[in-house]
Amino acid sequence: MNAISKPVTGPFEKTKGWLDWYADPSKPDFRVPAGAVDAHCHVFGPGAEFLYAPERKYTPCDASKAQLFALRDHLGFSRNVVVQATCHGADNSAMVDACLSSGGRARGVASVRRDVSDDELKRLNEAGVRGVRFNFVKRLVDFTPKDELMEIAARIAKLGWHVVIYFEAVDLPELWDFFTALPTTIIVDHMGRPDVRKPTDGPEFALFLKFMRENANVWAKVSGAERLSVSGPPALNGEREPYRDFVPFARRVVEEFPGRVVWGTDWPHPNLKDHMPDDGLLVDILPHIAPTAELQRKLLVDNPMRLYWPEERGV
């Protein structure tokens, strides 16, 4: 695994206490189905080539496209969806470069502002971008007016793109009306960050399930176990059944909405505070949240291909 052997940071000083990604991941016991897509991952820099945004709220270690693609191959995946990282702001250069360098095996989700030109949107589309991300997690980004986001959504809808939304469970009630007015497919990062200490049939998670049930354009990423889990155990030291407190939430969503779920590693796991998972062991969570071969294929192949490579699926 030499290509992903050591995280570094170029001309930038990392945020104090920053945890670098796990440099020597194990080989998963679970073999993902042929054509599997890691539908949520990032690239950071390298900072010497792709500068971090002045307004960023964290400075990560570098995590390059070469290191991402080496991890993809090691874990047995075929493709990546590279989501724009907030540390790069609205400069999508690193993400676009990864897509263009992938030989058609990566698609992107961008971050754009209201003043983005039609020519720039066209350029992003040609590079493989298929969505934009709206982040509502207050500790990560500054507030963007909802009218600006709605204007962006209307423009990207014409390209057939979708909107990725990132928020925390407690904020769903106040965001509900805005989300349900969006004119595109919507993909919720990490299931809206449920509190896994609460019951799956409690009112908070029930509201998220209602959100999906009542809005057929809403999808969920059943990812983020390593950041949502409280009691673990973590994906470290050979643990093949990690994050057991997270599993019932993800499994509930996969089984109720099998045609509207995707999964990703979230590599290189930005802003984790207490541990950095072994990505090989992280993959071993998959048969616990998608327990049948049919569910696994929908989650990892059919659904992400329908979203990001529809031209290859006859859709």
C-alpha positions as CSV (number, residue, x, y, z in Angstrom):
1,M,0.0,0.0,0.0
2,N,2.9,2.4,-0.7
3,A,0.7,4.8,-2.6
4,I,-1.3,5.6,0.6
5,S,1.5,5.1,3.0
6,K,1.8,8.4,4.8
7,P,-0.3,11.5,5.2
8,V,1.5,14.8,4.9
9,T,0.7,18.4,4.7
10,G,2.5,20.8,2.3
11,P,2.8,24.5,3.0
12,F,0.0,24.5,5.6
13,E,0.0,23.8,9.3
14,K,-2.6,21.2,10.2
15,T,-5.3,22.1,12.7
16,K,-4.1,21.3,16.2
17,G,-5.1,17.7,17.2
18,W,-5.9,16.7,13.6
19,L,-6.1,12.9,13.1
20,D,-4.4,11.7,9.9
21,W,-6.1,8.9,8.0
22,Y,-5.1,5.3,8.7
23,A,-2.1,4.6,6.5
24,D,-2.0,0.8,6.3
25,P,-5.6,-0.4,6.0
26,S,-6.4,-4.1,6.2
27,K,-8.0,-6.1,3.5
28,P,-11.7,-6.4,4.1
29,D,-13.2,-9.9,4.8
30,F,-16.3,-8.7,3.0
31,R,-15.9,-8.7,-0.8
32,V,-17.9,-5.9,-2.3
33,P,-19.9,-6.8,-5.5
34,A,-18.3,-6.2,-8.9
35,G,-18.6,-2.6,-10.0
36,A,-19.0,-1.3,-6.4
37,V,-18.9,2.5,-5.9
38,D,-17.5,4.3,-2.9
39,A,-20.1,7.1,-3.2
40,H,-18.8,9.5,-0.5
41,C,-15.1,10.4,-0.2
42,H,-12.9,13.4,-0.5
43,V,-9.5,14.7,-1.6
44,F,-7.5,17.3,0.4
45,G,-5.0,19.2,-1.7
46,P,-2.2,18.4,-1.9
47,G,-1.9,21.9,-0.4
48,A,1.2,22.7,-2.4
49,E,-0.9,22.3,-5.6
50,F,-4.5,23.0,-4.6
51,L,-4.6,25.7,-1.9
52,Y,-6.9,25.4,1.0
53,A,-9.6,28.2,1.2
54,P,-8.8,31.2,3.3
55,E,-12.2,31.0,5.0
56,R,-11.8,27.3,6.0
57,K,-12.6,26.2,9.5
58,Y,-10.0,23.4,9.6
59,T,-6.7,22.6,7.9
60,P,-6.3,18.9,7.1
61,C,-3.4,16.7,6.2
62,D,-3.1,16.2,2.5
63,A,-5.1,13.3,0.9
64,S,-4.3,13.1,-2.8
65,K,-6.2,11.6,-5.7
66,A,-3.4,8.9,-6.1
67,Q,-3.9,7.9,-2.4
68,L,-7.7,7.8,-2.8
69,F,-7.5,5.6,-6.0
70,A,-5.0,3.3,-4.3
71,L,-7.4,2.8,-1.4
72,R,-10.2,2.2,-3.9
73,D,-8.3,-0.6,-5.5
74,H,-7.2,-2.1,-2.2
75,L,-10.7,-2.2,-0.8
76,G,-12.1,-3.8,-4.0
77,F,-14.2,-0.9,-5.2
78,S,-14.4,0.1,-8.9
79,R,-15.4,3.8,-8.7
80,N,-15.5,6.9,-6.5
81,V,-17.8,9.8,-6.0
82,V,-15.6,12.7,-4.8
83,V,-17.4,15.2,-2.7
84,Q,-16.0,18.7,-2.4
85,A,-14.4,19.2,1.0
86,T,-15.3,22.4,2.9
87,C,-11.6,23.1,3.5
88,H,-11.4,24.0,-0.3
89,G,-14.5,26.3,-0.2
90,A,-15.9,26.8,-3.7
91,D,-12.6,26.2,-5.4
92,N,-13.4,22.8,-6.9
93,S,-10.0,22.3,-8.5
94,A,-8.7,19.4,-6.5
95,M,-12.0,17.5,-6.8
96,V,-12.2,18.2,-10.6
97,D,-8.6,17.1,-11.1
98,A,-9.4,13.8,-9.4
99,C,-12.4,13.2,-11.6
100,L,-10.4,14.1,-14.8
101,S,-7.5,11.9,-13.7
102,S,-9.7,8.8,-13.0
103,G,-10.3,7.5,-16.5
104,G,-14.0,7.9,-16.1
105,R,-14.0,6.1,-12.8
106,A,-14.9,9.1,-10.6
107,R,-17.7,11.5,-10.5
108,G,-17.9,14.7,-8.4
109,V,-20.1,16.7,-6.1
110,A,-19.2,20.4,-6.2
111,S,-19.6,23.5,-4.0
112,V,-20.7,26.6,-5.9
113,R,-21.8,30.1,-5.1
114,R,-24.6,32.2,-6.5
115,D,-22.2,34.0,-8.9
116,V,-21.0,30.8,-10.6
117,S,-21.2,31.3,-14.4
118,D,-23.1,29.1,-16.8
119,D,-19.7,28.4,-18.5
120,E,-18.3,27.2,-15.2
121,L,-21.2,24.9,-14.6
122,K,-20.8,23.5,-18.1
123,R,-17.1,22.9,-17.4
124,L,-17.9,21.1,-14.1
125,N,-20.5,19.0,-15.9
126,E,-18.0,17.9,-18.5
127,A,-15.5,17.1,-15.8
128,G,-18.0,14.6,-14.2
129,V,-19.7,16.7,-11.6
130,R,-23.2,15.5,-11.0
131,G,-24.3,17.4,-7.9
132,V,-23.8,20.3,-5.5
133,R,-23.5,20.1,-1.7
134,F,-25.3,22.3,0.7
135,N,-23.8,22.2,4.2
136,F,-26.0,23.2,7.2
137,V,-23.6,22.0,9.9
138,K,-22.9,25.3,11.7
139,R,-19.6,24.3,13.2
140,L,-18.2,23.6,9.7
141,V,-19.5,26.4,7.5
142,D,-21.0,29.9,7.7
143,F,-24.7,30.4,7.0
144,T,-25.7,30.8,3.3
145,P,-29.0,32.5,2.7
146,K,-31.6,29.9,1.6
147,D,-32.7,32.1,-1.4
148,E,-29.2,31.8,-2.7
149,L,-29.2,28.0,-2.3
150,M,-32.6,27.8,-4.0
151,E,-31.4,29.8,-6.9
152,I,-28.4,27.5,-7.3
153,A,-30.6,24.4,-7.1
154,A,-32.9,25.7,-9.9
155,R,-29.8,26.3,-12.1
156,I,-28.2,22.9,-11.5
157,A,-31.6,21.1,-11.9
158,K,-31.4,22.0,-15.6
159,L,-28.2,19.9,-15.9
160,G,-29.9,16.9,-14.2
161,W,-27.7,17.3,-11.1
162,H,-28.8,16.6,-7.6
163,V,-28.4,18.4,-4.3
164,V,-26.5,16.8,-1.4
165,I,-27.5,18.1,2.0
166,Y,-25.5,17.8,5.2
167,F,-27.3,18.6,8.5
168,E,-27.7,17.4,12.0
169,A,-30.9,15.6,13.2
170,V,-32.0,18.3,15.6
171,D,-32.1,20.8,12.7
172,L,-34.4,18.8,10.4
173,P,-37.7,20.4,11.6
174,E,-36.5,24.0,10.8
175,L,-35.1,22.9,7.5
176,W,-38.0,20.7,6.4
177,D,-39.8,23.3,4.3
178,F,-36.7,24.3,2.5
179,F,-35.6,20.8,1.7
180,T,-39.1,19.8,0.4
181,A,-39.1,22.8,-1.9
182,L,-35.9,21.8,-3.7
183,P,-36.5,20.9,-7.4
184,T,-34.0,18.1,-7.6
185,T,-33.1,14.7,-6.2
186,I,-31.8,15.2,-2.7
187,I,-29.2,13.0,-1.0
188,V,-28.8,13.2,2.7
189,D,-25.3,12.8,4.0
190,H,-24.9,10.3,6.9
191,M,-28.7,9.9,7.3
192,G,-28.9,13.4,8.8
193,R,-26.5,12.5,11.7
194,P,-28.9,10.6,14.0
195,D,-28.1,10.3,17.7
196,V,-27.4,6.6,17.9
197,R,-27.9,6.6,21.7
198,K,-31.6,7.1,21.0
199,P,-33.9,4.4,19.8
200,T,-34.5,3.8,16.1
201,D,-38.2,4.1,16.8
202,G,-37.8,7.3,18.7
203,P,-39.3,10.6,17.5
204,E,-36.1,12.0,16.1
205,F,-35.2,9.2,13.8
206,A,-38.9,8.6,13.0
207,L,-39.0,12.2,11.6
208,F,-36.1,11.4,9.3
209,L,-37.8,8.2,8.1
210,K,-41.0,10.3,7.5
211,F,-39.0,12.7,5.5
212,M,-37.8,9.9,3.2
213,R,-41.2,8.2,3.2
214,E,-43.1,11.4,2.1
215,N,-40.6,12.6,-0.4
216,A,-39.7,10.1,-3.1
217,N,-36.9,12.3,-4.4
218,V,-34.9,12.0,-1.1
219,W,-32.1,9.5,-0.8
220,A,-29.7,8.7,2.1
221,K,-26.1,7.9,2.5
222,V,-25.9,5.2,5.1
223,S,-22.4,6.2,5.9
224,G,-20.5,7.9,8.7
225,A,-20.5,5.1,11.2
226,E,-17.1,6.1,12.5
227,R,-18.3,9.6,13.3
228,L,-21.8,8.8,14.6
229,S,-21.0,5.7,16.8
230,V,-20.8,6.3,20.5
231,S,-20.1,2.9,22.0
232,G,-18.4,1.3,19.0
233,P,-16.4,-0.8,18.9
234,P,-14.3,1.1,16.5
235,A,-12.9,-0.3,13.2
236,L,-9.5,-1.0,14.7
237,N,-7.4,-3.9,15.9
238,G,-9.0,-6.5,13.7
239,E,-12.6,-5.7,14.7
240,R,-14.9,-7.2,12.0
241,E,-18.2,-6.0,13.5
242,P,-17.5,-2.3,14.2
243,Y,-19.9,0.4,15.2
244,R,-22.7,-1.9,16.4
245,D,-24.7,1.0,17.8
246,F,-24.9,2.6,14.3
247,V,-25.9,-0.6,12.5
248,P,-29.7,-0.6,13.4
249,F,-30.2,2.9,12.0
250,A,-28.5,2.2,8.7
251,R,-30.1,-1.2,8.3
252,R,-33.5,0.3,8.9
253,V,-33.0,2.8,6.1
254,V,-31.5,0.2,3.7
255,E,-34.4,-2.2,4.2
256,E,-37.2,0.4,3.9
257,F,-35.7,2.4,1.0
258,P,-33.5,-0.1,-0.9
259,G,-33.6,1.9,-4.1
260,R,-32.6,5.2,-2.5
261,V,-29.5,4.5,-0.5
262,V,-25.8,4.7,-1.2
263,W,-22.7,4.2,0.9
264,G,-19.2,5.6,1.1
265,T,-16.0,5.4,3.1
266,D,-15.9,9.1,3.9
267,W,-12.1,8.8,3.4
268,P,-10.0,10.6,4.7
269,H,-12.6,11.1,7.5
270,P,-12.3,14.8,8.2
271,N,-12.7,16.2,11.7
272,L,-12.8,12.9,13.6
273,K,-11.8,13.5,17.2
274,D,-11.1,10.3,19.0
275,H,-9.9,7.7,16.5
276,M,-9.2,7.1,12.8
277,P,-10.7,3.9,11.4
278,D,-9.0,1.2,9.5
279,D,-10.9,1.5,6.2
280,G,-10.6,-2.2,5.5
281,L,-12.4,-3.0,8.7
282,L,-14.9,-0.2,8.0
283,V,-16.0,-2.0,4.8
284,D,-16.8,-5.0,7.0
285,I,-19.8,-3.1,8.4
286,L,-21.6,-3.5,5.0
287,P,-23.1,-7.0,5.3
288,H,-24.6,-5.9,8.7
289,I,-26.4,-2.9,7.2
290,A,-27.3,-4.6,3.9
291,P,-27.6,-8.3,4.9
292,T,-28.5,-9.8,1.5
293,A,-26.7,-9.9,-1.8
294,E,-29.6,-8.1,-3.5
295,L,-29.5,-5.2,-0.9
296,Q,-25.7,-5.1,-1.2
297,R,-25.9,-4.8,-5.0
298,K,-28.5,-2.0,-4.9
299,L,-26.6,-0.1,-2.2
300,L,-23.1,-0.4,-3.8
301,V,-23.7,-0.8,-7.5
302,D,-27.2,-0.2,-8.9
303,N,-28.1,2.9,-7.0
304,P,-24.9,4.9,-7.3
305,M,-24.6,4.0,-11.0
306,R,-28.1,5.3,-11.6
307,L,-27.2,8.6,-10.0
308,Y,-23.7,9.2,-11.3
309,W,-23.3,7.0,-14.4
310,P,-26.8,6.8,-15.8
311,E,-25.5,6.7,-19.4
312,E,-24.0,3.3,-18.6
313,R,-27.2,1.9,-17.1
314,G,-29.5,2.7,-20.0
315,V,-31.4,5.2,-17.7
